[in-house]
């Protein structure tokens, strides 16, 4: 069984993330969408909210599991029996950091490969931080966030 992990902060999940989840789940038998918690990285949405939103948008998707982890990704992948990490690549600006991470992860876990999927053409410009900034300034974020979690995302952004 081919197991892959799609890790991220998902603060909040966007249509760009969902596009990668849908495409990657068609490639692997099981895709673990891993909400990574990092004490040094401050998020607007708490871990439980991010997990809940990921569960909501992947509901009914065959072979997709949502999980959370505060571990080193290479160690988490080993523990979960995953041989592949899936990453979405938007622009060249994503590349340098992602390339370094892919090499470091492979150094720490030689059985681990990273597979890059090019962002969907409608989502190249989209990031969680853009959603938070536009939302906080009263802009319309409905084209950026899955409809199932739009209300929740707006609520949290407005309260912040
Ligand atoms: P962000 O970079 O928006 O803060 P994450 O850290 O949650 O988001 O990203 C998790 C993964 O999803 C990374 O591999 C990132 O490159 C990818 N990703 C983020 N936004 C998009 C998008 N719009 N299209 C494709 N992939 C994306």
Backbone and ligand atoms as CSV (ligand in chain L), in Angstrom:
chain,resi,resn,atom,element,x,y,z
A,1,UNK,N,N,0.843,-1.200,0.000
A,1,UNK,CA,C,0.000,0.000,0.000
A,1,UNK,C,C,0.879,1.252,0.000
A,2,UNK,N,N,0.628,2.145,-0.945
A,2,UNK,CA,C,1.411,3.394,-1.054
A,2,UNK,C,C,0.768,4.475,-0.190
A,3,UNK,N,N,1.506,4.865,0.854
A,3,UNK,CA,C,0.987,5.891,1.764
A,3,UNK,C,C,1.791,7.174,1.588
A,4,UNK,N,N,1.088,8.308,1.460
A,4,UNK,CA,C,1.764,9.600,1.359
A,4,UNK,C,C,1.237,10.545,2.430
A,5,UNK,N,N,2.085,11.511,2.756
A,5,UNK,CA,C,1.697,12.523,3.743
A,5,UNK,C,C,1.687,13.888,3.064
A,6,UNK,N,N,0.626,14.642,3.270
A,6,UNK,CA,C,0.584,16.034,2.800
A,6,UNK,C,C,0.605,16.922,4.048
A,7,UNK,N,N,1.790,17.471,4.379
A,7,UNK,CA,C,1.896,18.250,5.607
A,7,UNK,C,C,1.703,19.749,5.366
A,8,UNK,N,N,1.254,20.439,6.378
A,8,UNK,CA,C,1.130,21.888,6.257
A,8,UNK,C,C,0.627,22.489,7.553
A,9,UNK,N,N,0.522,23.817,7.532
A,9,UNK,CA,C,-0.034,24.491,8.708
A,9,UNK,C,C,-1.542,24.608,8.558
A,10,UNK,N,N,-2.011,24.774,7.329
A,10,UNK,CA,C,-3.441,24.866,7.038
A,10,UNK,C,C,-4.128,25.881,7.957
A,11,UNK,N,N,-3.598,27.100,7.945
A,11,UNK,CA,C,-4.049,28.146,8.887
A,11,UNK,C,C,-4.658,29.330,8.134
A,12,UNK,N,N,-5.787,29.218,7.481
A,12,UNK,CA,C,-6.701,28.069,7.372
A,12,UNK,C,C,-6.468,27.308,6.057
A,13,UNK,N,N,-7.151,26.135,5.903
A,13,UNK,CA,C,-7.104,25.433,4.616
A,13,UNK,C,C,-7.738,26.315,3.534
A,14,UNK,N,N,-7.189,26.226,2.313
A,14,UNK,CA,C,-7.710,27.022,1.186
A,14,UNK,C,C,-8.126,26.089,0.046
A,15,UNK,N,N,-8.696,26.687,-1.000
A,15,UNK,CA,C,-9.041,25.878,-2.182
A,15,UNK,C,C,-7.784,25.337,-2.855
A,16,UNK,N,N,-6.655,26.040,-2.674
A,16,UNK,CA,C,-5.380,25.553,-3.226
A,16,UNK,C,C,-4.948,24.268,-2.535
A,17,UNK,N,N,-5.098,24.227,-1.198
A,17,UNK,CA,C,-4.784,23.002,-0.442
A,17,UNK,C,C,-5.720,21.870,-0.892
A,18,UNK,N,N,-7.018,22.186,-1.001
A,18,UNK,CA,C,-7.994,21.147,-1.352
A,18,UNK,C,C,-7.690,20.559,-2.740
A,19,UNK,N,N,-7.254,21.415,-3.650
A,19,UNK,CA,C,-6.896,20.955,-4.996
A,19,UNK,C,C,-5.749,19.932,-4.921
A,20,UNK,N,N,-4.737,20.229,-4.098
A,20,UNK,CA,C,-3.603,19.295,-3.950
A,20,UNK,C,C,-4.091,17.988,-3.298
A,21,UNK,N,N,-4.957,18.098,-2.294
A,21,UNK,CA,C,-5.470,16.896,-1.607
A,21,UNK,C,C,-6.211,16.007,-2.610
A,22,UNK,N,N,-7.078,16.627,-3.423
A,22,UNK,CA,C,-7.858,15.837,-4.390
A,22,UNK,C,C,-6.948,15.157,-5.403
A,23,UNK,N,N,-5.960,15.889,-5.898
A,23,UNK,CA,C,-5.082,15.311,-6.922
A,23,UNK,C,C,-4.166,14.242,-6.328
A,24,UNK,N,N,-3.614,14.499,-5.143
A,24,UNK,CA,C,-2.700,13.520,-4.534
A,24,UNK,C,C,-3.450,12.255,-4.113
A,25,UNK,N,N,-4.696,12.405,-3.689
A,25,UNK,CA,C,-5.426,11.222,-3.235
A,25,UNK,C,C,-5.709,10.282,-4.400
A,26,UNK,N,N,-5.659,10.809,-5.612
A,26,UNK,CA,C,-5.834,9.953,-6.795
A,26,UNK,C,C,-4.562,9.198,-7.152
A,27,UNK,N,N,-3.447,9.598,-6.568
A,27,UNK,CA,C,-2.158,8.966,-6.907
A,27,UNK,C,C,-1.802,7.869,-5.909
A,28,UNK,N,N,-2.205,8.066,-4.634
A,28,UNK,CA,C,-1.805,7.130,-3.571
A,28,UNK,C,C,-3.003,6.341,-3.026
A,29,UNK,N,N,-2.714,5.189,-2.414
A,29,UNK,CA,C,-3.788,4.394,-1.796
A,29,UNK,C,C,-4.338,5.124,-0.590
A,30,UNK,N,N,-3.395,5.757,0.171
A,30,UNK,CA,C,-3.829,6.488,1.356
A,30,UNK,C,C,-3.058,7.799,1.431
A,31,UNK,N,N,-3.782,8.876,1.671
A,31,UNK,CA,C,-3.151,10.186,1.831
A,31,UNK,C,C,-3.461,10.691,3.241
A,32,UNK,N,N,-2.389,10.936,3.993
A,32,UNK,CA,C,-2.566,11.488,5.337
A,32,UNK,C,C,-2.335,12.997,5.261
A,33,UNK,N,N,-3.379,13.764,5.493
A,33,UNK,CA,C,-3.246,15.224,5.524
A,33,UNK,C,C,-2.835,15.562,6.960
A,34,UNK,N,N,-1.590,16.002,7.112
A,34,UNK,CA,C,-1.034,16.176,8.459
A,34,UNK,C,C,-0.928,17.651,8.827
A,35,UNK,N,N,-1.698,18.019,9.817
A,35,UNK,CA,C,-1.658,19.386,10.317
A,35,UNK,C,C,-0.495,19.454,11.316
A,36,UNK,N,N,0.566,20.119,10.908
A,36,UNK,CA,C,1.776,20.112,11.714
A,36,UNK,C,C,1.742,21.261,12.728
A,37,UNK,N,N,1.974,20.923,13.963
A,37,UNK,CA,C,1.978,21.960,14.994
A,37,UNK,C,C,3.428,22.257,15.361
A,38,UNK,N,N,3.691,23.532,15.466
A,38,UNK,CA,C,5.058,23.967,15.718
A,38,UNK,C,C,4.966,25.113,16.730
A,39,UNK,N,N,5.509,24.883,17.895
A,39,UNK,CA,C,5.357,25.881,18.965
A,39,UNK,C,C,5.971,27.219,18.593
A,40,UNK,N,N,6.937,27.197,17.666
A,40,UNK,CA,C,7.593,28.450,17.291
A,40,UNK,C,C,6.818,29.211,16.218
A,41,UNK,N,N,5.808,28.550,15.643
A,41,UNK,CA,C,5.039,29.201,14.571
A,41,UNK,C,C,3.657,29.544,15.122
A,42,UNK,N,N,3.359,30.826,15.203
A,42,UNK,CA,C,2.081,31.258,15.764
A,42,UNK,C,C,1.000,31.136,14.692
A,43,UNK,N,N,-0.118,30.517,15.056
A,43,UNK,CA,C,-1.208,30.387,14.083
A,43,UNK,C,C,-2.436,31.143,14.583
A,44,UNK,N,N,-3.283,31.566,13.633
A,44,UNK,CA,C,-4.529,32.246,14.015
A,44,UNK,C,C,-5.553,31.225,14.493
A,45,UNK,N,N,-5.620,30.090,13.805
A,45,UNK,CA,C,-6.567,29.033,14.161
A,45,UNK,C,C,-5.838,28.022,15.046
A,46,UNK,N,N,-6.497,27.571,16.126
A,46,UNK,CA,C,-5.821,26.606,17.001
A,46,UNK,C,C,-5.794,25.237,16.311
A,47,UNK,N,N,-4.985,24.333,16.846
A,47,UNK,CA,C,-4.824,23.016,16.209
A,47,UNK,C,C,-6.174,22.322,16.022
A,48,UNK,N,N,-7.008,22.343,17.051
A,48,UNK,CA,C,-8.290,21.636,16.966
A,48,UNK,C,C,-9.170,22.222,15.847
A,49,UNK,N,N,-9.131,23.561,15.704
A,49,UNK,CA,C,-9.924,24.196,14.637
A,49,UNK,C,C,-9.400,23.807,13.254
A,50,UNK,N,N,-8.080,23.765,13.112
A,50,UNK,CA,C,-7.496,23.418,11.811
A,50,UNK,C,C,-7.806,21.964,11.455
A,51,UNK,N,N,-7.723,21.083,12.468
A,51,UNK,CA,C,-8.042,19.669,12.225
A,51,UNK,C,C,-9.515,19.516,11.841
A,52,UNK,N,N,-10.374,20.219,12.560
A,52,UNK,CA,C,-11.815,20.140,12.307
A,52,UNK,C,C,-12.142,20.615,10.881
A,53,UNK,N,N,-11.515,21.720,10.461
A,53,UNK,CA,C,-11.767,22.239,9.109
A,53,UNK,C,C,-11.260,21.255,8.053
A,54,UNK,N,N,-10.098,20.645,8.309
A,54,UNK,CA,C,-9.563,19.669,7.345
A,54,UNK,C,C,-10.487,18.451,7.255
A,55,UNK,N,N,-11.015,18.023,8.423
A,55,UNK,CA,C,-11.947,16.877,8.408
A,55,UNK,C,C,-13.190,17.238,7.614
A,56,UNK,N,N,-13.667,18.449,7.801
A,56,UNK,CA,C,-14.885,18.908,7.131
A,56,UNK,C,C,-14.703,18.908,5.600
A,57,UNK,N,N,-13.580,19.442,5.119
A,57,UNK,CA,C,-13.433,19.562,3.660
A,57,UNK,C,C,-13.035,18.239,2.988
A,58,UNK,N,N,-12.584,17.268,3.788
A,58,UNK,CA,C,-12.197,15.985,3.170
A,58,UNK,C,C,-13.227,14.885,3.455
A,59,UNK,N,N,-14.324,15.290,4.084
A,59,UNK,CA,C,-15.364,14.327,4.443
A,59,UNK,C,C,-15.794,13.532,3.208
A,60,UNK,N,N,-15.815,12.213,3.334
A,60,UNK,CA,C,-16.284,11.386,2.221
A,60,UNK,C,C,-15.239,11.116,1.141
A,61,UNK,N,N,-14.030,11.668,1.296
A,61,UNK,CA,C,-13.002,11.400,0.284
A,61,UNK,C,C,-12.323,10.074,0.598
A,62,UNK,N,N,-12.415,9.128,-0.324
A,62,UNK,CA,C,-11.871,7.791,-0.089
A,62,UNK,C,C,-10.357,7.833,0.059
A,63,UNK,N,N,-9.847,7.143,1.074
A,63,UNK,CA,C,-8.398,7.021,1.248
A,63,UNK,C,C,-7.735,8.237,1.866
A,64,UNK,N,N,-8.515,9.235,2.298
A,64,UNK,CA,C,-7.917,10.433,2.890
A,64,UNK,C,C,-8.158,10.449,4.395
A,65,UNK,N,N,-7.066,10.666,5.134
A,65,UNK,CA,C,-7.150,10.720,6.593
A,65,UNK,C,C,-6.576,12.062,7.068
A,66,UNK,N,N,-7.146,12.614,8.118
A,66,UNK,CA,C,-6.613,13.855,8.681
A,66,UNK,C,C,-5.982,13.526,10.024
A,67,UNK,N,N,-4.792,14.057,10.244
A,67,UNK,CA,C,-4.088,13.773,11.501
A,67,UNK,C,C,-3.311,15.029,11.902
A,68,UNK,N,N,-2.908,15.074,13.148
A,68,UNK,CA,C,-2.093,16.197,13.605
A,68,UNK,C,C,-0.805,15.657,14.199
A,69,UNK,N,N,0.278,16.455,14.096
A,69,UNK,CA,C,1.538,15.996,14.674
A,69,UNK,C,C,2.440,17.172,15.019
A,70,UNK,N,N,3.153,17.001,16.120
A,70,UNK,CA,C,4.128,18.008,16.491
A,70,UNK,C,C,5.541,17.457,16.320
A,71,UNK,N,N,5.610,16.291,15.672
A,71,UNK,CA,C,6.913,15.618,15.507
A,71,UNK,C,C,7.698,16.199,14.331
A,72,UNK,N,N,8.937,15.800,14.260
A,72,UNK,CA,C,9.746,16.065,13.075
A,72,UNK,C,C,9.087,15.286,11.931
A,73,UNK,N,N,8.940,15.930,10.777
A,73,UNK,CA,C,8.204,15.279,9.683
A,73,UNK,C,C,8.823,13.932,9.272
A,74,UNK,N,N,10.166,13.886,9.229
A,74,UNK,CA,C,10.835,12.647,8.810
A,74,UNK,C,C,10.511,11.504,9.783
A,75,UNK,N,N,10.426,11.835,11.069
A,75,UNK,CA,C,10.122,10.822,12.084
A,75,UNK,C,C,8.649,10.429,12.011
A,76,UNK,N,N,7.806,11.431,11.800
A,76,UNK,CA,C,6.362,11.162,11.699
A,76,UNK,C,C,6.086,10.235,10.507
A,77,UNK,N,N,6.733,10.517,9.369
A,77,UNK,CA,C,6.527,9.702,8.169
A,77,UNK,C,C,6.937,8.253,8.428
A,78,UNK,N,N,8.042,8.093,9.117
A,78,UNK,CA,C,8.530,6.743,9.423
A,78,UNK,C,C,7.513,6.016,10.310
A,79,UNK,N,N,7.057,6.715,11.341
A,79,UNK,CA,C,6.097,6.108,12.280
A,79,UNK,C,C,4.806,5.711,11.575
A,80,UNK,N,N,4.376,6.525,10.573
A,80,UNK,CA,C,3.117,6.249,9.879
A,80,UNK,C,C,3.301,5.327,8.665
A,81,UNK,N,N,4.521,4.911,8.396
A,81,UNK,CA,C,4.770,3.999,7.271
A,81,UNK,C,C,4.618,4.662,5.911
A,82,UNK,N,N,4.845,5.988,5.859
A,82,UNK,CA,C,4.701,6.710,4.585
A,82,UNK,C,C,6.050,6.827,3.891
A,83,UNK,N,N,6.041,6.611,2.570
A,83,UNK,CA,C,7.297,6.678,1.807
A,83,UNK,C,C,7.412,7.991,1.041
A,84,UNK,N,N,6.321,8.752,0.995
A,84,UNK,CA,C,6.306,9.965,0.171
A,84,UNK,C,C,5.682,11.142,0.931
A,85,UNK,N,N,6.309,12.309,0.742
A,85,UNK,CA,C,5.733,13.564,1.226
A,85,UNK,C,C,5.255,14.320,-0.001
A,86,UNK,N,N,4.035,14.794,0.033
A,86,UNK,CA,C,3.505,15.586,-1.080
A,86,UNK,C,C,3.589,17.057,-0.716
A,87,UNK,N,N,4.064,17.868,-1.675
A,87,UNK,CA,C,4.120,19.315,-1.467
A,87,UNK,C,C,3.510,20.010,-2.671
A,88,UNK,N,N,2.832,21.111,-2.411
A,88,UNK,CA,C,2.320,21.916,-3.518
A,88,UNK,C,C,3.330,23.013,-3.813
A,89,UNK,N,N,3.618,23.238,-5.092
A,89,UNK,CA,C,4.573,24.304,-5.457
A,89,UNK,C,C,3.837,25.395,-6.206
A,90,UNK,N,N,3.901,26.606,-5.668
A,90,UNK,CA,C,3.248,27.723,-6.348
A,90,UNK,C,C,4.237,28.415,-7.277
A,91,UNK,N,N,5.140,29.171,-6.734
A,91,UNK,CA,C,6.054,29.934,-7.588
A,91,UNK,C,C,7.473,29.496,-7.306
A,92,UNK,N,N,8.404,30.061,-8.042
A,92,UNK,CA,C,9.817,29.775,-7.800
A,92,UNK,C,C,10.176,30.110,-6.354
A,93,UNK,N,N,9.476,31.079,-5.788
A,93,UNK,CA,C,9.788,31.485,-4.413
A,93,UNK,C,C,9.556,30.346,-3.414
A,94,UNK,N,N,8.649,29.415,-3.717
A,94,UNK,CA,C,8.440,28.248,-2.841
A,94,UNK,C,C,9.598,27.264,-2.980
A,95,UNK,N,N,10.238,27.298,-4.168
A,95,UNK,CA,C,11.114,26.194,-4.535
A,95,UNK,C,C,12.338,26.031,-3.629
A,96,UNK,N,N,13.021,27.143,-3.367
A,96,UNK,CA,C,14.297,27.053,-2.656
A,96,UNK,C,C,14.149,26.384,-1.287
A,97,UNK,N,N,13.169,26.873,-0.548
A,97,UNK,CA,C,12.904,26.348,0.797
A,97,UNK,C,C,12.450,24.882,0.732
A,98,UNK,N,N,11.540,24.593,-0.216
A,98,UNK,CA,C,11.002,23.234,-0.326
A,98,UNK,C,C,12.077,22.241,-0.759
A,99,UNK,N,N,12.985,22.699,-1.618
A,99,UNK,CA,C,14.059,21.840,-2.103
A,99,UNK,C,C,14.983,21.485,-0.940
A,100,UNK,N,N,15.312,22.487,-0.128
A,100,UNK,CA,C,16.159,22.268,1.046
A,100,UNK,C,C,15.484,21.295,2.024
A,101,UNK,N,N,14.181,21.505,2.239
A,101,UNK,CA,C,13.438,20.632,3.166
A,101,UNK,C,C,13.405,19.199,2.650
A,102,UNK,N,N,13.211,19.045,1.331
A,102,UNK,CA,C,13.144,17.706,0.747
A,102,UNK,C,C,14.470,16.974,0.965
A,103,UNK,N,N,15.589,17.700,0.772
A,103,UNK,CA,C,16.910,17.073,0.933
A,103,UNK,C,C,17.178,16.751,2.404
A,104,UNK,N,N,16.792,17.662,3.286
A,104,UNK,CA,C,16.995,17.413,4.722
A,104,UNK,C,C,16.164,16.221,5.193
A,105,UNK,N,N,14.914,16.157,4.739
A,105,UNK,CA,C,14.044,15.051,5.150
A,105,UNK,C,C,14.593,13.711,4.654
A,106,UNK,N,N,15.161,13.722,3.453
A,106,UNK,CA,C,15.711,12.486,2.894
A,106,UNK,C,C,16.993,12.085,3.620
A,107,UNK,N,N,17.718,13.096,4.066
A,107,UNK,CA,C,18.940,12.811,4.840
A,107,UNK,C,C,18.550,12.140,6.175
A,108,UNK,N,N,17.480,12.662,6.787
A,108,UNK,CA,C,17.064,12.121,8.089
A,108,UNK,C,C,16.340,10.784,7.957
A,109,UNK,N,N,15.660,10.591,6.830
A,109,UNK,CA,C,14.931,9.348,6.588
A,109,UNK,C,C,15.140,8.970,5.121
A,110,UNK,N,N,16.187,8.174,4.838
A,110,UNK,CA,C,16.581,7.885,3.447
A,110,UNK,C,C,15.502,7.184,2.625
A,111,UNK,N,N,14.475,6.649,3.300
A,111,UNK,CA,C,13.413,5.986,2.524
A,111,UNK,C,C,12.331,6.959,2.082
A,112,UNK,N,N,12.522,8.230,2.427
A,112,UNK,CA,C,11.453,9.211,2.217
A,112,UNK,C,C,11.699,10.081,0.986
A,113,UNK,N,N,10.749,10.074,0.064
A,113,UNK,CA,C,10.842,10.937,-1.117
A,113,UNK,C,C,9.828,12.065,-1.021
A,114,UNK,N,N,10.140,13.186,-1.698
A,114,UNK,CA,C,9.183,14.291,-1.742
A,114,UNK,C,C,8.683,14.442,-3.162
A,115,UNK,N,N,7.371,14.502,-3.306
A,115,UNK,CA,C,6.752,14.667,-4.623
A,115,UNK,C,C,6.123,16.056,-4.692
A,116,UNK,N,N,6.553,16.846,-5.691
A,116,UNK,CA,C,6.009,18.193,-5.828
A,116,UNK,C,C,4.904,18.211,-6.875
A,117,UNK,N,N,3.767,18.744,-6.495
A,117,UNK,CA,C,2.689,18.930,-7.468
A,117,UNK,C,C,2.585,20.423,-7.753
A,118,UNK,N,N,2.553,20.781,-9.031
A,118,UNK,CA,C,2.397,22.199,-9.381
A,118,UNK,C,C,1.013,22.650,-8.941
A,119,UNK,N,N,0.948,23.816,-8.330
A,119,UNK,CA,C,-0.342,24.346,-7.889
A,119,UNK,C,C,-1.279,24.436,-9.083
A,120,UNK,N,N,-2.570,24.251,-8.824
A,120,UNK,CA,C,-3.564,24.404,-9.890
A,120,UNK,C,C,-3.474,25.827,-10.444
A,121,UNK,N,N,-3.718,25.997,-11.753
A,121,UNK,CA,C,-3.485,27.336,-12.335
A,121,UNK,C,C,-4.344,28.419,-11.700
A,122,UNK,N,N,-5.479,28.051,-11.116
A,122,UNK,CA,C,-6.331,29.064,-10.475
A,122,UNK,C,C,-5.867,29.401,-9.060
A,123,UNK,N,N,-4.847,28.659,-8.564
A,123,UNK,CA,C,-4.483,28.815,-7.150
A,123,UNK,C,C,-3.048,29.260,-6.916
A,124,UNK,N,N,-2.363,29.637,-7.996
A,124,UNK,CA,C,-0.952,30.003,-7.859
A,124,UNK,C,C,-0.718,31.178,-6.926
A,125,UNK,N,N,-1.681,32.070,-6.894
A,125,UNK,CA,C,-1.542,33.311,-6.118
A,125,UNK,C,C,-2.043,33.137,-4.692
A,126,UNK,N,N,-2.572,31.978,-4.370
A,126,UNK,CA,C,-3.329,31.816,-3.123
A,126,UNK,C,C,-2.479,31.285,-1.975
A,127,UNK,N,N,-2.570,31.954,-0.822
A,127,UNK,CA,C,-1.894,31.453,0.376
A,127,UNK,C,C,-2.797,31.690,1.579
A,128,UNK,N,N,-2.566,30.936,2.645
A,128,UNK,CA,C,-3.359,31.127,3.862
A,128,UNK,C,C,-3.170,32.542,4.397
A,129,UNK,N,N,-1.951,33.068,4.311
A,129,UNK,CA,C,-1.745,34.423,4.847
A,129,UNK,C,C,-2.507,35.471,4.038
A,130,UNK,N,N,-2.600,35.273,2.706
A,130,UNK,CA,C,-3.375,36.223,1.897
A,130,UNK,C,C,-4.846,36.181,2.321
A,131,UNK,N,N,-5.361,34.981,2.554
A,131,UNK,CA,C,-6.760,34.845,2.980
A,131,UNK,C,C,-6.982,35.610,4.294
A,132,UNK,N,N,-6.035,35.458,5.231
A,132,UNK,CA,C,-6.196,36.134,6.533
A,132,UNK,C,C,-6.131,37.652,6.380
A,133,UNK,N,N,-5.221,38.114,5.526
A,133,UNK,CA,C,-5.086,39.573,5.353
A,133,UNK,C,C,-6.297,40.173,4.658
A,134,UNK,N,N,-6.746,39.514,3.586
A,134,UNK,CA,C,-7.904,40.038,2.845
A,134,UNK,C,C,-9.143,40.019,3.748
A,135,UNK,N,N,-9.324,38.885,4.454
A,135,UNK,CA,C,-10.482,38.754,5.349
A,135,UNK,C,C,-10.475,39.796,6.454
A,136,UNK,N,N,-9.304,40.038,7.035
A,136,UNK,CA,C,-9.213,40.985,8.152
A,136,UNK,C,C,-9.528,42.405,7.699
A,137,UNK,N,N,-9.292,42.682,6.413
A,137,UNK,CA,C,-9.571,44.035,5.905
A,137,UNK,C,C,-10.970,44.118,5.280
A,138,UNK,N,N,-11.773,43.085,5.518
A,138,UNK,CA,C,-13.166,43.127,5.073
A,138,UNK,C,C,-13.383,42.686,3.629
A,139,UNK,N,N,-12.352,42.119,2.994
A,139,UNK,CA,C,-12.497,41.668,1.602
A,139,UNK,C,C,-13.247,40.340,1.514
A,140,UNK,N,N,-13.696,40.021,0.290
A,140,UNK,CA,C,-14.452,38.791,0.054
A,140,UNK,C,C,-13.486,37.618,-0.132
A,141,UNK,N,N,-13.581,36.623,0.731
A,141,UNK,CA,C,-12.658,35.480,0.632
A,141,UNK,C,C,-13.350,34.226,0.080
A,142,UNK,N,N,-14.583,34.398,-0.403
A,142,UNK,CA,C,-15.348,33.209,-0.795
A,142,UNK,C,C,-14.764,32.481,-2.014
A,143,UNK,N,N,-13.933,33.154,-2.801
A,143,UNK,CA,C,-13.303,32.468,-3.937
A,143,UNK,C,C,-12.056,31.687,-3.523
A,144,UNK,N,N,-11.655,31.812,-2.258
A,144,UNK,CA,C,-10.365,31.254,-1.828
A,144,UNK,C,C,-10.480,30.081,-0.850
A,145,UNK,N,N,-11.648,29.986,-0.194
A,145,UNK,CA,C,-11.807,29.028,0.901
A,145,UNK,C,C,-12.940,28.049,0.555
A,146,UNK,N,N,-12.784,26.742,0.864
A,146,UNK,CA,C,-13.869,25.798,0.565
A,146,UNK,C,C,-15.173,26.236,1.238
A,147,UNK,N,N,-16.305,26.185,0.499
A,147,UNK,CA,C,-17.583,26.664,1.037
A,147,UNK,C,C,-17.928,26.059,2.401
A,148,UNK,N,N,-17.581,24.792,2.623
A,148,UNK,CA,C,-17.957,24.116,3.871
A,148,UNK,C,C,-17.350,24.769,5.114
A,149,UNK,N,N,-16.252,25.499,4.963
A,149,UNK,CA,C,-15.611,26.093,6.145
A,149,UNK,C,C,-15.591,27.625,6.088
A,150,UNK,N,N,-16.248,28.190,5.073
A,150,UNK,CA,C,-16.199,29.646,4.880
A,150,UNK,C,C,-16.711,30.414,6.105
A,151,UNK,N,N,-17.842,29.955,6.661
A,151,UNK,CA,C,-18.428,30.644,7.819
A,151,UNK,C,C,-17.475,30.652,8.998
A,152,UNK,N,N,-16.895,29.513,9.273
A,152,UNK,CA,C,-15.954,29.365,10.394
A,152,UNK,C,C,-14.727,30.284,10.197
A,153,UNK,N,N,-14.187,30.265,8.970
A,153,UNK,CA,C,-12.983,31.070,8.693
A,153,UNK,C,C,-13.293,32.548,8.893
A,154,UNK,N,N,-14.440,32.995,8.362
A,154,UNK,CA,C,-14.826,34.405,8.516
A,154,UNK,C,C,-14.983,34.762,9.989
A,155,UNK,N,N,-15.648,33.892,10.757
A,155,UNK,CA,C,-15.874,34.157,12.192
A,155,UNK,C,C,-14.559,34.388,12.913
A,156,UNK,N,N,-13.633,33.468,12.726
A,156,UNK,CA,C,-12.359,33.551,13.471
A,156,UNK,C,C,-11.560,34.789,13.041
A,157,UNK,N,N,-11.544,35.057,11.729
A,157,UNK,CA,C,-10.801,36.232,11.250
A,157,UNK,C,C,-11.405,37.522,11.826
A,158,UNK,N,N,-12.728,37.586,11.864
A,158,UNK,CA,C,-13.401,38.807,12.365
A,158,UNK,C,C,-13.141,39.019,13.848
A,159,UNK,N,N,-13.072,37.894,14.608
A,159,UNK,CA,C,-12.845,38.006,16.062
A,159,UNK,C,C,-11.417,38.396,16.407
A,160,UNK,N,N,-10.509,38.177,15.459
A,160,UNK,CA,C,-9.075,38.372,15.754
A,160,UNK,C,C,-8.726,39.859,15.901
L,1,LIG,P1,P,0.814,28.388,3.245
L,1,LIG,O1,O,2.117,28.213,2.506
L,1,LIG,O2,O,-0.298,28.955,2.393
L,1,LIG,O3,O,0.914,29.062,4.586
L,1,LIG,P2,P,0.840,25.685,4.326
L,1,LIG,O4,O,2.078,25.842,5.100
L,1,LIG,O5,O,-0.349,25.185,5.061
L,1,LIG,O6,O,0.287,26.970,3.576
L,1,LIG,O7,O,1.110,24.800,3.043
L,1,LIG,C1,C,1.073,23.413,3.036
L,1,LIG,C2,C,1.443,22.920,1.673
L,1,LIG,O8,O,0.487,23.367,0.716
L,1,LIG,C3,C,2.797,23.404,1.139
L,1,LIG,O9,O,3.349,22.364,0.372
L,1,LIG,C4,C,2.411,24.569,0.246
L,1,LIG,O10,O,3.379,24.794,-0.761
L,1,LIG,C5,C,1.118,24.049,-0.338
L,1,LIG,N1,N,0.225,25.108,-0.780
L,1,LIG,C6,C,-0.172,26.184,-0.091
L,1,LIG,N2,N,-1.011,26.951,-0.821
L,1,LIG,C7,C,-1.136,26.325,-2.031
L,1,LIG,C8,C,-1.833,26.630,-3.240
L,1,LIG,N3,N,-2.543,27.736,-3.360
L,1,LIG,N4,N,-1.733,25.760,-4.254
L,1,LIG,C9,C,-0.977,24.656,-4.138
L,1,LIG,N5,N,-0.273,24.318,-3.046
L,1,LIG,C10,C,-0.354,25.137,-1.996
